[in-house]
């Protein structure tokens, strides 16, 4: 092991009371996050998006391979192309790909094949999963726990964007191979998620939903 492979951890603990307060404050903020499908075209500073992406890039990953790539789009023409391709896949999904049970589950959310948010939102963040990483010499290295790692990074990103005061949506048209072509990404990457980002429109509405209680999602063994 190289002597410089590790360094002392900088960790400043909080008091029990500070931890309780910080945990509750974060919960109270994050519980207000909702998936928004009606966006304003109001601009969002690029610096805000950049810092939220830095947060996503700090997420843990298998063997620290960081198997993600974020393509960030504000170009109107490119957003239009993505919307057209996504709606083509969505029409096929709603018309014949999705089974009755799936459509029934989606019904309360009021979704359909029309995706105007892909053009209205000032930013689209397309998340790609990298199956392999190439070093400076061009040698290919396998990435590990890619789905788990990218999922964690997306969670960090959504949390950061909401904390910054922005609305988001997790959009996953199926299949998403068209994104590799439209965004000129290599075949060794797989589109994982589209995240529209911006402000909600003034008349935006969201479905009435409930979240399970702590006792329903967690079991403590003490």
C-alpha positions in Angstrom: 0.0 0.0 0.0 1.3 3.5 -0.9 2.0 5.8 2.0 0.0 8.5 0.4 -3.0 6.3 -0.4 -4.8 7.5 2.7 -5.1 10.7 4.7 -6.7 11.6 8.1 -10.4 12.0 8.0 -11.7 15.5 8.8 -14.9 15.0 10.8 -16.4 17.7 13.0 -19.2 16.1 15.1 -22.3 18.0 16.2 -23.9 17.7 19.6 -26.9 15.4 20.0 -29.2 18.5 20.0 -27.6 19.9 16.9 -27.9 16.6 15.1 -31.6 16.4 16.0 -32.2 19.9 14.8 -30.3 19.5 11.5 -32.0 16.1 10.8 -35.4 17.6 11.4 -34.7 20.7 9.3 -33.6 18.6 6.4 -36.6 16.4 6.6 -39.0 19.3 6.8 -37.4 20.7 3.6 -37.2 17.5 1.7 -40.8 16.4 2.5 -42.0 19.4 0.4 -40.3 18.1 -2.7 -42.8 17.0 -5.4 -42.4 15.8 -9.0 -43.5 18.7 -11.2 -44.7 18.3 -14.7 -45.7 22.0 -15.3 -42.6 24.2 -15.6 -42.1 27.9 -16.0 -39.7 29.0 -18.8 -38.0 31.3 -16.3 -34.2 31.1 -16.5 -32.1 29.5 -13.8 -28.5 30.5 -13.3 -26.0 28.0 -14.7 -23.9 28.3 -11.5 -26.7 26.8 -9.4 -26.9 23.8 -11.7 -23.1 23.4 -11.7 -22.9 23.3 -7.9 -25.8 20.8 -7.6 -23.9 18.6 -10.1 -20.8 18.9 -7.9 -22.9 17.6 -5.1 -24.0 14.6 -7.3 -20.4 14.0 -8.2 -19.5 13.6 -4.5 -21.8 10.6 -4.1 -20.2 7.2 -3.1 -19.7 4.7 -5.8 -18.5 1.1 -6.2 -14.6 1.1 -6.0 -14.9 4.9 -6.5 -15.3 4.4 -10.2 -17.9 7.2 -10.4 -19.8 5.6 -13.2 -22.0 8.6 -14.2 -22.0 11.3 -16.8 -24.4 14.2 -16.8 -25.4 16.0 -20.0 -26.9 19.4 -19.2 -29.1 21.0 -21.8 -30.5 24.4 -22.2 -30.4 24.6 -26.0 -34.0 24.9 -27.2 -33.5 23.0 -30.4 -31.9 20.1 -28.6 -34.7 20.0 -26.0 -37.2 19.9 -28.9 -35.5 16.9 -30.4 -35.5 15.1 -27.1 -39.2 15.8 -26.6 -40.1 14.6 -30.0 -38.2 11.3 -29.6 -39.4 10.8 -26.0 -43.1 11.3 -27.0 -42.7 8.8 -29.8 -41.6 6.2 -27.3 -44.3 7.3 -24.8 -47.1 6.9 -27.4 -45.9 3.3 -28.0 -45.8 2.8 -24.3 -49.3 4.0 -23.5 -50.8 2.5 -26.7 -49.5 -1.1 -26.4 -46.3 -1.6 -24.3 -47.8 -1.0 -20.9 -50.0 -3.6 -19.4 -53.4 -2.8 -17.8 -51.9 -3.0 -14.3 -49.2 -0.5 -15.0 -51.6 1.9 -16.6 -53.9 1.6 -13.7 -51.1 2.5 -11.3 -50.2 5.6 -13.4 -53.8 6.8 -13.7 -53.9 8.7 -10.4 -50.8 10.7 -11.5 -52.6 12.0 -14.6 -49.6 11.2 -17.0 -49.9 10.6 -20.7 -47.7 10.6 -23.8 -47.5 14.4 -24.0 -44.3 15.7 -22.3 -44.2 19.5 -22.7 -41.9 19.8 -19.7 -39.1 18.6 -21.8 -39.1 21.9 -23.7 -40.5 24.2 -21.0 -38.0 23.5 -18.2 -35.0 25.8 -18.6 -32.6 22.9 -18.0 -32.7 19.2 -18.7 -30.1 17.0 -17.0 -29.7 13.6 -18.7 -28.0 11.1 -16.5 -25.9 8.4 -18.2 -24.6 5.2 -16.6 -21.1 4.3 -17.6 -20.6 0.6 -17.9 -16.8 1.1 -18.4 -14.3 3.7 -17.6 -11.3 4.5 -19.8 -8.0 5.7 -18.3 -5.6 8.2 -19.7 -3.9 5.5 -21.8 -7.3 4.4 -23.2 -7.4 1.1 -21.3 -10.9 0.0 -20.5 -11.9 -0.8 -16.9 -15.1 -2.3 -15.7 -17.3 -0.3 -13.4 -18.9 -1.9 -10.4 -22.3 -1.5 -8.8 -23.2 0.9 -11.5 -27.0 1.0 -11.0 -26.7 1.5 -7.3 -24.0 4.1 -7.6 -25.8 6.2 -10.3 -29.0 5.9 -8.3 -27.3 7.3 -5.2 -25.8 10.2 -7.3 -29.3 11.0 -8.6 -30.6 11.1 -5.1 -27.9 13.5 -4.1 -28.7 15.6 -7.2 -32.4 15.8 -6.5 -31.8 16.7 -2.9 -29.3 19.5 -3.9 -31.7 20.9 -6.5 -34.6 21.0 -4.1 -32.4 22.5 -1.4 -31.4 25.2 -3.8 -35.1 26.1 -4.4 -35.8 24.4 -7.7 -38.5 22.0 -8.9 -37.6 18.7 -10.5 -39.0 15.6 -12.2 -37.6 12.1 -12.7 -38.5 11.1 -16.3 -37.7 7.7 -17.7 -39.2 7.1 -21.2 -38.7 3.5 -22.2 -36.5 2.7 -24.0 -34.1 5.6 -23.9 -31.5 4.6 -26.5 -32.5 7.6 -28.6 -30.7 9.8 -26.1 -27.3 8.3 -27.0 -27.8 9.3 -30.6 -29.3 12.8 -29.9 -26.7 13.7 -27.3 -23.8 11.9 -29.1 -22.9 9.6 -26.2 -20.9 6.4 -26.6 -22.5 2.9 -26.7 -20.7 2.1 -23.4 -23.1 4.5 -21.7 -26.7 3.9 -20.9 -29.3 6.6 -20.4 -30.5 6.3 -16.9 -32.8 9.3 -16.3 -33.9 12.7 -17.6 -34.3 15.3 -14.9 -36.1 18.5 -16.0 -35.1 21.4 -13.7 -36.6 24.8 -13.1 -39.4 26.7 -11.4 -42.9 25.4 -11.4 -45.4 27.3 -13.5 -47.7 29.6 -11.6 -50.7 27.3 -12.1 -48.8 24.0 -11.6 -50.7 21.3 -9.8 -49.5 18.0 -8.3 -51.5 14.9 -7.5 -52.7 14.4 -3.9 -50.5 11.6 -2.6 -49.4 10.3 0.8 -46.1 8.8 2.0 -45.9 5.8 4.2 -45.1 6.4 7.9 -41.8 5.7 9.5 -43.2 2.5 11.1 -44.2 1.2 7.7 -40.8 1.7 6.0 -38.3 1.0 8.8 -37.8 -1.7 11.4 -35.5 -0.9 14.4 -33.8 -3.8 16.2 -32.7 -2.4 19.6 
